[in-house]
Amino acid sequence: MFRPVPGAGVPKEERVVSDELRKGARVSGESRAELAAELRRRYDEGESIRSLAAATGRSYGFVHRLLGETGVELRGRGGATRKA
C-alpha cells in the first residue's frame, strides 16, 4: 500500500519541521507561538492551509485551529460561485 510522505513535494527550505515539532508531538508555549506566527505569515502571503499542513507534517485541522488562534481572517474556498 502506498503512503504519502509528509512534506513530500515541498522544497526542503520551505519545511518548518524541526526535531522539537515532529508530527504528533505536542506543541505548546513559546514553540506554539513561534509556529503560529510563522504559519500566519506564510498564510497571509498566500499559501494554502493544505500546503502549510504538508510542509509542517501537521494535519489540516491543526493548522486551521492554530491560524484561528492567531486571529487571522481565513480566505474563502475559491472557485466559481454559483448564482441561483
C-alpha positions in Angstrom: 0.0 0.0 0.0 1.3 3.5 -0.9 1.6 6.0 1.9 2.5 9.6 1.1 5.5 11.0 2.9 4.6 14.2 4.9 6.2 17.1 3.2 6.8 15.2 0.0 6.9 17.6 -2.9 7.6 20.6 -0.6 11.0 22.1 -1.1 13.3 21.4 1.8 13.8 25.1 2.6 10.1 25.6 3.0 9.6 22.9 5.6 9.1 24.2 9.1 9.5 20.9 10.9 12.3 20.6 13.5 13.1 17.9 15.9 11.0 19.6 18.6 8.0 19.9 16.2 7.8 16.3 15.0 4.5 15.0 13.7 2.3 14.2 16.6 4.5 15.9 19.2 2.6 18.3 21.5 3.3 21.9 20.7 2.8 24.4 23.5 4.2 27.6 25.0 6.8 29.6 23.1 7.2 26.9 20.4 3.4 27.0 19.6 3.5 30.9 19.5 6.5 30.8 17.1 4.9 28.2 14.8 1.6 30.1 14.8 3.4 33.3 13.8 5.3 31.6 11.0 2.2 29.9 9.7 0.2 33.1 9.9 3.0 35.0 7.9 3.0 32.3 5.2 -0.8 32.1 5.1 -1.0 35.9 4.7 1.5 35.7 1.9 -0.9 33.4 0.0 0.0 29.8 1.0 -2.9 27.4 1.5 -3.7 25.6 4.7 -3.1 22.3 2.9 0.3 23.3 1.8 1.2 24.6 5.3 0.0 21.3 6.7 2.1 19.3 4.3 5.2 21.5 5.0 4.9 21.1 8.7 3.8 17.5 8.8 0.7 18.5 10.7 -3.0 17.9 9.9 -5.2 20.4 8.1 -7.3 20.7 11.3 -4.2 21.6 13.4 -3.1 24.3 11.1 -6.6 25.6 10.7 -7.0 25.8 14.5 -3.6 27.4 15.0 -4.4 30.1 12.4 -7.7 30.7 14.2 -5.9 31.2 17.5 -3.8 34.0 15.9 -6.9 35.8 14.7 -6.2 35.5 11.0 -9.2 36.1 8.7 -9.4 32.9 6.7 -9.9 33.1 3.0 -12.9 31.6 1.2 -12.7 28.3 -0.6 -12.2 29.8 -4.0 -13.5 28.6 -7.4 -16.5 29.9 -9.2 -19.6 30.8 -7.2 -23.0 29.6 -8.3 -25.7 32.1 -8.9 -29.3 30.9 -8.3 
